[in-house]
């Protein structure tokens, strides 16, 4: 390829464009970092952080166990920046999946915010319609809890008796 000679004026114009683009890039980078920092700072504001968990509908499952599980799920931060307990970005699906997995007695579950500081959890528990103890029923009453399970109307074994 041939070198095309350029005038000093054209080189100066190109240099000024590069400098202007670099300054604009740095300005936008500083602006972006400032916005992320401000959002991170305000995500932990006491006015929008979930501090109360209300659990309804439990009869057999201990409410304290459910609250501990929910508190564990909303503790900490996303990417070390944004509070998980923020009422706008709390981990709804994680709470739902963990409660459904850890407590098999839960039949249905609904999670919603009442206001910016309260998280409501409504639970419907499965009822044990039948008792399954294997091929033979234990003779000793103390062995019933070890070998017997509750079954609902659909045939789902969900908990030890």
N, C-alpha and C positions, 0 to 999 in steps of 0.2 A: 504494500500500500504506500501511497505517496503521502508525505507530510504536507499538509496544507498550512501555509504560514498564517498566523493570526496576528491581528494588531494588538497593541497593548490595551486599547480601549475595550476590545472584546474579552480579553483575559480579565480585565478589571470587572466587567459586568458579570462574568461567570463566577468570579471570586465573591463578589457582593451577594449573588444569589445563593451560593453555598453557605455563606455566613448567615444570611437571613433565614434560610431553611434550618440551619443548625440552631439558631436562637429560638425559632418557632418550635422546634422539636423539644428543646430543653424547657421552654415555657409550658408546653402541653404536658410534658412529663412531670414537672413540678406541680402543675394543677391537678393532674390525675392522682399523684401520690398524696396531695393534700386532701382531696375528696375522700380517698380510701381511708386515710388516717382519721378524718372527721367522722365518717360513718362508723369506723371501728370504735372510736371514743364514745359516740352516742349510743352504740348498741348495748352498752352496759348501764345506761341511764336507769335510775331506780323507778322512773315512771312507766317504763315499758318492759320491765323484766318480770317474768312470772315468779311470784313468791308464794303463791297459795295453790295447793292442789286439792280439789274437792272430789271425793270418790263416792259414788252412790250405787246401790244395787247389789252390794256384796252381803252374803249371809254366812258362807263357810270360809271363803278366802279372807285372810287378814288384810285389812286396809293399810296397815303400816308396811306390810311387805310390798304392796302395790305402790305405795308412795315412795318407798326407798328405791324401787326400780325406776320410777319416773324421775326422781331426783338425780339418779345416776345417769339417766339418758340426757337430761338437760344441763348437766354440769359440764364445765369446760368451755372451749371456744372452737370455732371453725377456723382453720388455718392460723391459729394463734392470734386472730384479729377480732372476730365477731362472736359475741356471747351466744351460746346455744340456748340460754334461758330467755333470750329476747322474744317477745310475744309475736313478732312478725316472722321470725325465721326459726322457731323451735322445731325440733325434729319429729314431726307428727307421725310419719310412717315408721320411723325407728321405734317410737314408743308403742305404736299399735302392734308391730311385729314382735317386739320383745315381750310384751304382756301376753299376747296370744300364744307364744312359744313357751314362756316360763310358767304360765298358769293354764294348763289344759282344761281346767274346769270352766273357763270362760267360754260361753257360747257366742255372745255378741258383745261388741265393744264400740262405744262412740266417744270420740275425744274432740272437744271444742273449747274455745276461749269464751268466757263470759264477758270479761272486759280485758284490759291490757295486763292485768296482774293476776288473774285467776284462770286456772286450767281445770275444766270439768271433765271427769271420766265417768261415763255411765256403763255399768257392767250388767250383763244378764248371765247368770250361772246355769250350767247344765244341771239337770236333776237326775239322780240315779234311780232309774225305774226298775232295774234288775241288779242282782248281785251274782257275779261269776266267781266261783272258787275252784275251778278246774274239774278234773274227773271225779274227785270225791270231796265231800264237804268235810272240813276238819272237825275232829271230835272235840278237841280242846278249844274253848272259847278264845283263848289268847292267840291262837294261831290263825284266827279268822282275818285279822288285819294284815298279816304277812302274805297270805296267799289269795285273798279275795279282792275283786275289783268291781267298781260301779260301771254299769252299762246303761246308756240311755235308750230311748225307743227306737233309734235308728241302728242300734247294734254297735255303737262306738264305745270302746273301753276308754275311759278318760281319767280315772283316778283310782288309787288304792282305797279299799274300804277301811 
